[in-house]
């Protein structure tokens, strides 16, 4: 839709008038097929003498927007369809921000009323069998295209209904795409490929918006196609397309009577009885961290997961806190669980130039002095800042020490080349 038809107040008022007239006169919004509704709207737009000043392009845009208001997400639909917009932030029915190519800005769009925004919210949550209301004012959901949605209602949200939509590319990014974007370099990607093939347990950490889910998707493409994978998520958003034997599980909130909740912990326990070769947990946030570690420690090697943290050390501390939130265990036992379950930590960061980079890859090599001991393999080193762009990349600072899984996977030839190439690294 053009800037003129979006921004002009008079055009917006005309659009709302037309929407009311279409709803009243066509009576097509519930019973008609999509094609019938589209043509009915088209006739109304082309036949309205008050819209004579609109160009043909603007008329088409109005038809599309009117159609979206009945069958899509109303004013949000063009934003959801826009390939360069990665996040949509609705702070209230009057205030909408988007992230586009790393830049966050407010756009001149508003819902016609708070009630209209609430209608859209209810349509979204009902589509994935979720409930959100005043008694349960927070919910995670997803759109048909897999975009992740978080909703918070009043009285928790003081401005009014709030919704955040995190979009994902229609085709999951590959490791080659990430290398091309400068997120990591070829040597680190090759190492990660062999680690995934050899069934190392890998945990990806990073801050909000650092690209953890994108990276997890790319990493999963290294999983051999003959394995059976179980994915577990709060809201399904992983796009594993290279493994045909795939089962995707999603949590369920409690119903209005407070019953029927199915948690990440429930799904992890159930997945162990589904003969998985690997378990992929979209994100751990709480007590389910213990179940994840126990699964990794009981023969389910090659598992992958993500979590929020600022550094790898912080991620280990957060995992400790998560485990302790659901079990009374000595801290030494928790750390032992972490050190024996997780083989590799990968950390992602969003730098000040808004680029997303892998900033550290470290190997877990055991315990020392009651602490989890790390062996850094790669670290991001900044060289300079040129025209607002950070120039730098991962530098190898150490070599892999625990290689038994690589040998068991029959990758001895690659291991020999790796050892020869990394002689002296980290010395």
C-alpha positions as a Markdown table, in Angstrom:
| # | Residue | x | y | z |
|---|---|---|---|---|
| 1 | Unk | 0.0 | 0.0 | 0.0 |
| 2 | Unk | 1.3 | 3.5 | -0.8 |
| 3 | Unk | 2.4 | 6.0 | 1.8 |
| 4 | Unk | -0.4 | 8.4 | 0.8 |
| 5 | Unk | -3.1 | 5.8 | 1.4 |
| 6 | Unk | -1.5 | 4.8 | 4.8 |
| 7 | Unk | -0.6 | 8.2 | 6.1 |
| 8 | Unk | -3.4 | 10.6 | 5.1 |
| 9 | Unk | -6.0 | 11.0 | 7.8 |
| 10 | Unk | -8.8 | 11.7 | 5.3 |
| 11 | Unk | -8.0 | 8.5 | 3.4 |
| 12 | Unk | -8.0 | 6.5 | 6.6 |
| 13 | Unk | -11.4 | 7.9 | 7.5 |
| 14 | Unk | -12.6 | 7.0 | 4.0 |
| 15 | Unk | -11.2 | 3.5 | 4.4 |
| 16 | Unk | -13.0 | 2.9 | 7.7 |
| 17 | Unk | -16.2 | 4.2 | 6.1 |
| 18 | Unk | -15.8 | 1.8 | 3.2 |
| 19 | Unk | -15.1 | -1.1 | 5.6 |
| 20 | Unk | -18.3 | -0.4 | 7.4 |
| 21 | Unk | -20.2 | -0.2 | 4.1 |
| 22 | Unk | -18.7 | -3.5 | 2.8 |
| 23 | Unk | -19.6 | -5.3 | 6.0 |
| 24 | Unk | -23.2 | -3.9 | 6.0 |
| 25 | Unk | -24.0 | -4.3 | 2.3 |
| 26 | Unk | -22.2 | -7.4 | 1.1 |
| 27 | Unk | -22.8 | -9.7 | 4.0 |
| 28 | Unk | -20.0 | -11.8 | 2.7 |
| 29 | Unk | -17.5 | -11.9 | 5.6 |
| 30 | Unk | -18.7 | -15.2 | 7.1 |
| 31 | Unk | -20.3 | -17.3 | 4.3 |
| 32 | Unk | -18.6 | -16.2 | 1.1 |
| 33 | Unk | -15.4 | -17.8 | -0.3 |
| 34 | Unk | -12.3 | -15.8 | -0.5 |
| 35 | Unk | -12.6 | -15.1 | -4.2 |
| 36 | Unk | -16.2 | -14.0 | -3.9 |
| 37 | Unk | -15.3 | -11.6 | -1.1 |
| 38 | Unk | -12.4 | -10.2 | -3.0 |
| 39 | Unk | -14.5 | -9.5 | -6.1 |
| 40 | Unk | -17.3 | -8.0 | -4.0 |
| 41 | Unk | -14.8 | -5.6 | -2.3 |
| 42 | Unk | -13.4 | -4.8 | -5.7 |
| 43 | Unk | -16.8 | -3.8 | -7.1 |
| 44 | Unk | -17.4 | -1.5 | -4.1 |
| 45 | Unk | -14.0 | 0.3 | -4.4 |
| 46 | Unk | -14.2 | 0.8 | -8.2 |
| 47 | Unk | -17.8 | 2.0 | -8.0 |
| 48 | Unk | -17.4 | 4.5 | -5.2 |
| 49 | Unk | -17.4 | 8.1 | -6.6 |
| 50 | Unk | -15.7 | 9.4 | -3.4 |
| 51 | Unk | -12.6 | 7.5 | -4.3 |
| 52 | Unk | -12.0 | 9.0 | -7.7 |
| 53 | Unk | -8.8 | 10.6 | -6.7 |
| 54 | Unk | -7.1 | 7.3 | -5.9 |
| 55 | Unk | -4.7 | 5.9 | -8.4 |
| 56 | Unk | -5.2 | 2.3 | -9.7 |
| 57 | Unk | -2.3 | 1.2 | -7.5 |
| 58 | Unk | -4.0 | 2.7 | -4.4 |
| 59 | Unk | -7.3 | 1.2 | -5.3 |
| 60 | Unk | -5.7 | -2.3 | -5.5 |
| 61 | Unk | -4.0 | -1.6 | -2.1 |
| 62 | Unk | -7.4 | -0.7 | -0.6 |
| 63 | Unk | -9.0 | -3.9 | -2.0 |
| 64 | Unk | -6.1 | -5.9 | -0.4 |
| 65 | Unk | -6.4 | -4.1 | 2.9 |
| 66 | Unk | -10.2 | -4.5 | 3.1 |
| 67 | Unk | -9.8 | -8.2 | 2.3 |
| 68 | Unk | -7.2 | -8.5 | 5.0 |
| 69 | Unk | -9.5 | -6.8 | 7.5 |
| 70 | Unk | -12.0 | -9.6 | 7.0 |
| 71 | Unk | -9.9 | -12.6 | 6.3 |
| 72 | Unk | -6.4 | -11.7 | 7.4 |
| 73 | Unk | -4.8 | -9.7 | 10.2 |
| 74 | Unk | -6.2 | -6.3 | 9.2 |
| 75 | Unk | -3.6 | -3.5 | 9.1 |
| 76 | Unk | -0.9 | -6.0 | 10.3 |
| 77 | Unk | -1.2 | -8.3 | 7.2 |
| 78 | Unk | 1.0 | -6.1 | 4.9 |
| 79 | Unk | 3.6 | -6.0 | 7.7 |
| 80 | Unk | 3.5 | -9.8 | 8.2 |
| 81 | Unk | 3.8 | -10.2 | 4.4 |
| 82 | Unk | 6.7 | -7.8 | 4.1 |
| 83 | Unk | 9.9 | -9.8 | 3.6 |
| 84 | Unk | 12.2 | -7.2 | 5.2 |
| 85 | Unk | 10.3 | -6.7 | 8.4 |
| 86 | Unk | 11.5 | -9.0 | 11.1 |
| 87 | Unk | 9.5 | -7.9 | 14.2 |
| 88 | Unk | 6.2 | -6.1 | 14.7 |
| 89 | Unk | 5.6 | -4.5 | 18.1 |
| 90 | Unk | 2.0 | -3.4 | 18.9 |
| 91 | Unk | 2.2 | -1.3 | 22.1 |
| 92 | Unk | -1.5 | -0.5 | 21.9 |
| 93 | Unk | -4.1 | -0.1 | 19.2 |
| 94 | Unk | -2.7 | 3.4 | 18.6 |
| 95 | Unk | 1.0 | 2.6 | 18.6 |
| 96 | Unk | 2.8 | 0.2 | 16.3 |
| 97 | Unk | 6.6 | -0.2 | 15.8 |
| 98 | Unk | 8.5 | -2.5 | 13.3 |
| 99 | Unk | 12.1 | -3.7 | 13.0 |
| 100 | Unk | 13.3 | -3.6 | 9.4 |
| 101 | Unk | 16.9 | -4.5 | 8.6 |
| 102 | Unk | 17.9 | -4.0 | 12.2 |
| 103 | Unk | 16.3 | -0.5 | 12.5 |
| 104 | Unk | 13.3 | -0.1 | 14.9 |
| 105 | Unk | 10.8 | 2.7 | 14.0 |
| 106 | Unk | 7.2 | 3.7 | 14.6 |
| 107 | Unk | 4.9 | 3.5 | 11.6 |
| 108 | Unk | 1.8 | 5.7 | 10.9 |
| 109 | Unk | -0.7 | 2.9 | 11.3 |
| 110 | Unk | -3.4 | 2.5 | 13.9 |
| 111 | Unk | -6.2 | 0.0 | 14.6 |
| 112 | Unk | -9.6 | 1.6 | 14.3 |
| 113 | Unk | -10.3 | 0.8 | 17.9 |
| 114 | Unk | -9.1 | -1.2 | 20.9 |
| 115 | Unk | -11.9 | -3.7 | 20.3 |
| 116 | Unk | -10.6 | -4.4 | 16.7 |
| 117 | Unk | -7.1 | -5.2 | 18.1 |
| 118 | Unk | -8.7 | -7.5 | 20.7 |
| 119 | Unk | -10.6 | -9.3 | 17.9 |
| 120 | Unk | -7.4 | -9.9 | 16.0 |
| 121 | Unk | -5.7 | -11.2 | 19.2 |
| 122 | Unk | -8.6 | -13.6 | 19.8 |
| 123 | Unk | -8.4 | -14.8 | 16.2 |
| 124 | Unk | -4.7 | -15.6 | 16.5 |
| 125 | Unk | -4.9 | -17.4 | 19.8 |
| 126 | Unk | -7.9 | -19.5 | 18.9 |
| 127 | Unk | -6.1 | -20.6 | 15.7 |
| 128 | Unk | -3.6 | -22.5 | 17.9 |
| 129 | Unk | -6.1 | -23.5 | 20.7 |
| 130 | Unk | -4.8 | -21.0 | 23.2 |
| 131 | Unk | -6.8 | -18.8 | 25.6 |
| 132 | Unk | -6.0 | -15.2 | 26.6 |
| 133 | Unk | -8.3 | -13.1 | 28.8 |
| 134 | Unk | -8.2 | -11.0 | 32.0 |
| 135 | Unk | -7.7 | -14.0 | 34.2 |
| 136 | Unk | -5.0 | -15.4 | 31.9 |
| 137 | Unk | -3.6 | -12.2 | 30.4 |
| 138 | Unk | -0.3 | -13.5 | 29.0 |
| 139 | Unk | 0.1 | -16.1 | 26.2 |
| 140 | Unk | 2.5 | -17.3 | 23.5 |
| 141 | Unk | 1.1 | -18.2 | 20.2 |
| 142 | Unk | 2.1 | -18.4 | 16.5 |
| 143 | Unk | 0.8 | -17.4 | 13.1 |
| 144 | Unk | 0.1 | -19.8 | 10.2 |
| 145 | Unk | 3.5 | -19.0 | 8.7 |
| 146 | Unk | 5.3 | -19.9 | 12.0 |
| 147 | Unk | 5.9 | -16.4 | 13.2 |
| 148 | Unk | 6.1 | -16.3 | 17.0 |
| 149 | Unk | 3.5 | -14.2 | 18.9 |
| 150 | Unk | 3.5 | -12.9 | 22.5 |
| 151 | Unk | 0.4 | -11.3 | 23.8 |
| 152 | Unk | -0.2 | -9.4 | 27.1 |
| 153 | Unk | -3.6 | -7.9 | 28.0 |
| 154 | Unk | -4.8 | -5.4 | 30.5 |
| 155 | Unk | -4.6 | -5.0 | 33.5 |
| 156 | Unk | -1.0 | -6.3 | 33.1 |
| 157 | Unk | -0.4 | -4.1 | 30.0 |
| 158 | Unk | -1.2 | -0.5 | 31.1 |
| 159 | Unk | -1.6 | 1.0 | 27.6 |
| 160 | Unk | -4.0 | -1.6 | 26.3 |
| 161 | Unk | -3.6 | -5.0 | 24.5 |
| 162 | Unk | 0.0 | -5.5 | 23.6 |
| 163 | Unk | 1.3 | -7.9 | 21.0 |
| 164 | Unk | 4.8 | -8.7 | 19.7 |
| 165 | Unk | 5.3 | -10.7 | 16.5 |
| 166 | Unk | 8.7 | -12.2 | 15.7 |
| 167 | Unk | 8.9 | -13.2 | 12.1 |
| 168 | Unk | 11.0 | -15.9 | 10.6 |
| 169 | Unk | 12.1 | -16.4 | 7.0 |
| 170 | Unk | 9.9 | -18.6 | 4.9 |
| 171 | Unk | 12.9 | -20.7 | 4.1 |
| 172 | Unk | 15.2 | -21.4 | 7.1 |
| 173 | Unk | 18.6 | -19.9 | 6.9 |
| 174 | Unk | 21.5 | -22.4 | 6.3 |
| 175 | Unk | 24.9 | -22.3 | 7.8 |
| 176 | Unk | 26.2 | -21.0 | 4.4 |
| 177 | Unk | 23.7 | -18.1 | 4.7 |
| 178 | Unk | 25.1 | -17.2 | 8.1 |
| 179 | Unk | 28.7 | -17.4 | 6.9 |
| 180 | Unk | 27.7 | -15.1 | 4.0 |
| 181 | Unk | 26.2 | -12.6 | 6.5 |
| 182 | Unk | 29.4 | -12.7 | 8.6 |
| 183 | Unk | 27.8 | -14.4 | 11.6 |
| 184 | Unk | 30.7 | -16.9 | 11.7 |
| 185 | Unk | 33.4 | -18.2 | 9.4 |
| 186 | Unk | 33.9 | -21.4 | 7.5 |
| 187 | Unk | 36.3 | -23.1 | 9.9 |
| 188 | Unk | 33.9 | -22.7 | 12.9 |
| 189 | Unk | 31.0 | -23.9 | 10.7 |
| 190 | Unk | 33.0 | -27.0 | 9.6 |
| 191 | Unk | 33.8 | -27.8 | 13.2 |
| 192 | Unk | 30.2 | -27.4 | 14.3 |
| 193 | Unk | 29.1 | -29.7 | 11.4 |
| 194 | Unk | 31.3 | -32.5 | 12.6 |
| 195 | Unk | 30.2 | -32.0 | 16.2 |
| 196 | Unk | 26.6 | -32.3 | 15.3 |
| 197 | Unk | 27.2 | -35.4 | 13.1 |
| 198 | Unk | 29.2 | -36.9 | 16.1 |
| 199 | Unk | 26.3 | -36.3 | 18.5 |
| 200 | Unk | 27.8 | -33.7 | 20.7 |
| 201 | Unk | 25.2 | -32.1 | 23.0 |
| 202 | Unk | 25.2 | -28.4 | 22.0 |
| 203 | Unk | 23.7 | -25.5 | 24.0 |
| 204 | Unk | 23.2 | -22.1 | 22.3 |
| 205 | Unk | 23.0 | -19.0 | 24.4 |
| 206 | Unk | 22.5 | -15.4 | 23.7 |
| 207 | Unk | 20.4 | -12.3 | 24.4 |
| 208 | Unk | 17.0 | -11.4 | 23.1 |
| 209 | Unk | 17.0 | -11.1 | 19.3 |
| 210 | Unk | 20.6 | -12.4 | 19.0 |
| 211 | Unk | 19.5 | -15.1 | 16.5 |
| 212 | Unk | 19.4 | -18.3 | 18.7 |
| 213 | Unk | 16.4 | -19.9 | 16.9 |
| 214 | Unk | 17.8 | -19.1 | 13.5 |
| 215 | Unk | 21.2 | -20.6 | 14.5 |
| 216 | Unk | 19.5 | -23.7 | 16.0 |
| 217 | Unk | 17.6 | -24.2 | 12.7 |
| 218 | Unk | 20.9 | -23.9 | 10.7 |
| 219 | Unk | 22.7 | -26.2 | 13.0 |
| 220 | Unk | 19.9 | -28.8 | 12.8 |
| 221 | Unk | 20.5 | -29.1 | 9.0 |
| 222 | Unk | 23.7 | -31.0 | 9.9 |
| 223 | Unk | 21.7 | -33.8 | 11.6 |
| 224 | Unk | 21.9 | -37.0 | 9.5 |
| 225 | Unk | 18.6 | -37.5 | 7.6 |
| 226 | Unk | 18.2 | -41.1 | 8.8 |
| 227 | Unk | 17.7 | -40.2 | 12.4 |
| 228 | Unk | 14.5 | -39.6 | 14.4 |
| 229 | Unk | 14.2 | -36.2 | 16.0 |
| 230 | Unk | 11.7 | -35.0 | 18.6 |
| 231 | Unk | 11.3 | -31.2 | 18.9 |
| 232 | Unk | 9.8 | -29.6 | 22.0 |
| 233 | Unk | 8.7 | -26.0 | 22.2 |
| 234 | Unk | 6.5 | -23.6 | 24.0 |
| 235 | Unk | 5.3 | -22.3 | 20.6 |
| 236 | Unk | 6.4 | -24.2 | 17.6 |
| 237 | Unk | 8.8 | -22.2 | 15.4 |
| 238 | Unk | 11.6 | -24.5 | 14.5 |
| 239 | Unk | 12.0 | -25.3 | 10.8 |
| 240 | Unk | 13.8 | -28.6 | 10.6 |
| 241 | Unk | 13.4 | -29.6 | 6.9 |
| 242 | Unk | 16.2 | -32.0 | 6.3 |
| 243 | Unk | 15.0 | -34.9 | 8.6 |
| 244 | Unk | 11.9 | -36.8 | 7.5 |
| 245 | Unk | 11.4 | -38.7 | 10.8 |
| 246 | Unk | 10.5 | -35.7 | 12.8 |
| 247 | Unk | 7.9 | -35.3 | 15.6 |
| 248 | Unk | 7.1 | -31.7 | 16.7 |
| 249 | Unk | 5.6 | -31.3 | 20.2 |
| 250 | Unk | 4.1 | -28.1 | 21.6 |
| 251 | Unk | 3.1 | -27.2 | 25.2 |
| 252 | Unk | -0.5 | -26.4 | 26.1 |
| 253 | Unk | -1.7 | -23.9 | 28.6 |
| 254 | Unk | -4.3 | -24.7 | 31.3 |
| 255 | Unk | -7.9 | -24.2 | 30.3 |
| 256 | Unk | -10.3 | -21.8 | 32.0 |
| 257 | Unk | -10.7 | -24.3 | 34.9 |
| 258 | Unk | -7.0 | -24.4 | 35.4 |
| 259 | Unk | -6.7 | -27.9 | 34.1 |
| 260 | Unk | -5.1 | -29.6 | 31.1 |
| 261 | Unk | -1.7 | -27.9 | 31.1 |
| 262 | Unk | 1.1 | -29.7 | 29.4 |
| 263 | Unk | 4.5 | -28.3 | 30.2 |
| 264 | Unk | 8.0 | -28.6 | 28.6 |
| 265 | Unk | 8.8 | -31.0 | 31.5 |
| 266 | Unk | 5.9 | -33.2 | 30.5 |
| 267 | Unk | 6.9 | -33.3 | 26.9 |
| 268 | Unk | 10.6 | -34.1 | 27.7 |
| 269 | Unk | 9.5 | -37.1 | 29.8 |
| 270 | Unk | 7.1 | -38.3 | 27.1 |
| 271 | Unk | 9.7 | -37.8 | 24.4 |
| 272 | Unk | 12.0 | -40.3 | 26.1 |
| 273 | Unk | 9.4 | -43.0 | 25.3 |
| 274 | Unk | 9.3 | -42.1 | 21.6 |
| 275 | Unk | 12.6 | -43.7 | 20.6 |
| 276 | Unk | 14.3 | -40.5 | 19.7 |
| 277 | Unk | 17.9 | -40.3 | 18.3 |
| 278 | Unk | 18.0 | -36.7 | 19.4 |
| 279 | Unk | 15.8 | -34.3 | 21.3 |
| 280 | Unk | 15.7 | -30.6 | 20.3 |
| 281 | Unk | 14.3 | -28.2 | 22.9 |
| 282 | Unk | 13.5 | -24.8 | 21.5 |
| 283 | Unk | 14.3 | -23.0 | 24.7 |
| 284 | Unk | 14.7 | -23.8 | 28.4 |
| 285 | Unk | 13.5 | -21.2 | 30.9 |
| 286 | Unk | 12.9 | -23.0 | 34.1 |
| 287 | Unk | 12.8 | -26.3 | 36.0 |
| 288 | Unk | 12.7 | -28.3 | 32.7 |
| 289 | Unk | 16.5 | -27.6 | 32.5 |
| 290 | Unk | 17.0 | -30.6 | 34.9 |
| 291 | Unk | 14.9 | -32.9 | 32.6 |
| 292 | Unk | 17.0 | -31.7 | 29.6 |
| 293 | Unk | 20.3 | -32.5 | 31.4 |
| 294 | Unk | 19.0 | -35.8 | 32.6 |
| 295 | Unk | 17.9 | -36.7 | 29.0 |
| 296 | Unk | 21.4 | -35.8 | 27.7 |
| 297 | Unk | 23.0 | -37.9 | 30.4 |
| 298 | Unk | 20.9 | -41.0 | 29.7 |
| 299 | Unk | 22.0 | -41.8 | 26.2 |
| 300 | Unk | 20.2 | -39.1 | 24.1 |
| 301 | Unk | 23.4 | -37.6 | 22.7 |
| 302 | Unk | 23.3 | -35.0 | 20.0 |
| 303 | Unk | 20.6 | -33.0 | 21.7 |
| 304 | Unk | 20.3 | -29.3 | 21.0 |
| 305 | Unk | 18.7 | -26.4 | 23.0 |
| 306 | Unk | 18.9 | -22.7 | 23.6 |
| 307 | Unk | 18.6 | -20.2 | 26.5 |
| 308 | Unk | 18.9 | -16.5 | 27.4 |
| 309 | Unk | 22.2 | -15.2 | 28.8 |
| 310 | Unk | 24.8 | -12.5 | 28.2 |
| 311 | Unk | 27.9 | -14.8 | 28.2 |
| 312 | Unk | 28.6 | -18.5 | 28.4 |
| 313 | Unk | 29.5 | -18.2 | 32.1 |
| 314 | Unk | 26.2 | -16.5 | 32.7 |
| 315 | Unk | 24.4 | -19.3 | 30.8 |
| 316 | Unk | 25.9 | -21.9 | 33.1 |
| 317 | Unk | 24.8 | -19.8 | 36.1 |
| 318 | Unk | 21.3 | -19.5 | 34.7 |
| 319 | Unk | 21.1 | -23.3 | 34.1 |
| 320 | Unk | 22.1 | -23.8 | 37.7 |
| 321 | Unk | 19.3 | -21.5 | 38.8 |
| 322 | Unk | 16.8 | -23.1 | 36.5 |
| 323 | Unk | 17.6 | -26.6 | 37.9 |
| 324 | Unk | 17.5 | -25.4 | 41.5 |
| 325 | Unk | 14.1 | -23.8 | 40.9 |
| 326 | Unk | 12.6 | -27.3 | 40.5 |
| 327 | Unk | 14.8 | -29.5 | 42.6 |
| 328 | Unk | 16.6 | -29.3 | 46.0 |
| 329 | Unk | 20.1 | -30.5 | 45.0 |
| 330 | Unk | 23.6 | -29.5 | 46.1 |
| 331 | Unk | 25.1 | -27.0 | 43.8 |
| 332 | Unk | 28.0 | -29.4 | 43.2 |
| 333 | Unk | 25.6 | -32.0 | 41.9 |
| 334 | Unk | 24.0 | -29.5 | 39.5 |
| 335 | Unk | 27.3 | -28.4 | 38.1 |
| 336 | Unk | 28.3 | -32.1 | 37.7 |
| 337 | Unk | 25.1 | -32.6 | 35.7 |
| 338 | Unk | 25.9 | -29.7 | 33.5 |
| 339 | Unk | 29.5 | -30.7 | 32.9 |
| 340 | Unk | 28.7 | -34.3 | 32.0 |
| 341 | Unk | 25.6 | -33.4 | 29.9 |
| 342 | Unk | 26.6 | -30.5 | 27.7 |
| 343 | Unk | 29.6 | -30.8 | 25.4 |
| 344 | Unk | 29.6 | -27.5 | 23.6 |
| 345 | Unk | 28.4 | -24.0 | 24.4 |
| 346 | Unk | 27.8 | -21.6 | 21.5 |
| 347 | Unk | 27.2 | -17.9 | 22.3 |
| 348 | Unk | 25.5 | -15.4 | 20.0 |
| 349 | Unk | 25.4 | -11.6 | 20.5 |
| 350 | Unk | 23.8 | -8.7 | 18.8 |
| 351 | Unk | 26.5 | -6.1 | 18.4 |
| 352 | Unk | 26.2 | -2.3 | 18.5 |
| 353 | Unk | 25.9 | -2.2 | 14.7 |
| 354 | Unk | 22.9 | -4.5 | 15.1 |
| 355 | Unk | 24.6 | -7.4 | 13.4 |
| 356 | Unk | 24.1 | -10.8 | 14.9 |
| 357 | Unk | 27.4 | -12.8 | 15.4 |
| 358 | Unk | 28.6 | -15.9 | 17.0 |
| 359 | Unk | 31.0 | -14.5 | 19.6 |
| 360 | Unk | 32.2 | -17.6 | 21.4 |
| 361 | Unk | 32.4 | -21.4 | 21.0 |
| 362 | Unk | 33.6 | -23.3 | 24.1 |
| 363 | Unk | 34.0 | -26.9 | 25.0 |
| 364 | Unk | 33.0 | -28.3 | 28.4 |
| 365 | Unk | 35.9 | -30.4 | 29.7 |
| 366 | Unk | 34.8 | -31.3 | 33.2 |
| 367 | Unk | 35.0 | -29.8 | 36.7 |
| 368 | Unk | 37.8 | -28.0 | 38.5 |
| 369 | Unk | 37.6 | -26.6 | 42.0 |
| 370 | Unk | 33.8 | -27.2 | 42.0 |
| 371 | Unk | 33.3 | -25.1 | 38.9 |
| 372 | Unk | 32.4 | -26.1 | 35.3 |
| 373 | Unk | 35.6 | -26.0 | 33.3 |
| 374 | Unk | 35.5 | -24.5 | 29.8 |
| 375 | Unk | 38.0 | -24.8 | 26.9 |
| 376 | Unk | 37.4 | -21.8 | 24.6 |
| 377 | Unk | 37.7 | -22.8 | 20.9 |
| 378 | Unk | 36.7 | -19.6 | 19.1 |
| 379 | Unk | 36.2 | -16.0 | 20.2 |
| 380 | Unk | 35.1 | -13.0 | 18.3 |
| 381 | Unk | 37.7 | -10.3 | 17.9 |
| 382 | Unk | 36.8 | -6.8 | 16.8 |
| 383 | Unk | 39.3 | -5.2 | 14.4 |
| 384 | Unk | 37.7 | -1.9 | 13.7 |
| 385 | Unk | 34.5 | 0.0 | 13.0 |
| 386 | Unk | 34.1 | 1.2 | 9.5 |
| 387 | Unk | 31.1 | 3.4 | 8.4 |
| 388 | Unk | 29.1 | 2.1 | 11.4 |
| 389 | Unk | 29.9 | -1.5 | 10.6 |
| 390 | Unk | 31.9 | -3.6 | 13.0 |
| 391 | Unk | 34.8 | -5.4 | 11.2 |
| 392 | Unk | 36.0 | -8.6 | 12.9 |
| 393 | Unk | 35.3 | -12.3 | 13.2 |
| 394 | Unk | 35.9 | -15.5 | 15.1 |
| 395 | Unk | 39.5 | -16.3 | 15.9 |
| 396 | Unk | 40.6 | -19.8 | 16.9 |
| 397 | Unk | 41.9 | -19.7 | 20.4 |
| 398 | Unk | 42.0 | -23.4 | 21.3 |
| 399 | Unk | 41.6 | -26.9 | 20.0 |
| 400 | Unk | 39.0 | -29.6 | 20.8 |
| 401 | Unk | 40.1 | -31.8 | 23.6 |
| 402 | Unk | 37.3 | -34.4 | 24.0 |
| 403 | Unk | 37.3 | -36.3 | 20.7 |
| 404 | Unk | 35.9 | -39.7 | 21.7 |
| 405 | Unk | 32.5 | -39.0 | 20.0 |
| 406 | Unk | 34.1 | -38.0 | 16.8 |
| 407 | Unk | 36.2 | -41.2 | 16.7 |
| 408 | Unk | 33.0 | -43.3 | 17.5 |
| 409 | Unk | 31.2 | -41.6 | 14.6 |
| 410 | Unk | 33.8 | -42.9 | 12.2 |
| 411 | Unk | 35.2 | -39.4 | 11.5 |
| 412 | Unk | 38.8 | -40.3 | 12.3 |
| 413 | Unk | 40.1 | -39.0 | 9.0 |
| 414 | Unk | 38.6 | -35.6 | 9.5 |
| 415 | Unk | 39.9 | -35.6 | 13.1 |
| 416 | Unk | 43.4 | -36.2 | 11.9 |
| 417 | Unk | 43.2 | -33.2 | 9.6 |
| 418 | Unk | 41.7 | -31.1 | 12.3 |
| 419 | Unk | 44.5 | -32.0 | 14.8 |
| 420 | Unk | 47.1 | -31.1 | 12.2 |
| 421 | Unk | 45.5 | -27.8 | 11.4 |
| 422 | Unk | 45.1 | -26.8 | 15.0 |
| 423 | Unk | 48.6 | -27.6 | 16.3 |
| 424 | Unk | 49.6 | -24.7 | 18.5 |
| 425 | Unk | 46.1 | -23.2 | 18.8 |
| 426 | Unk | 45.6 | -21.9 | 22.3 |
| 427 | Unk | 49.1 | -22.8 | 23.4 |
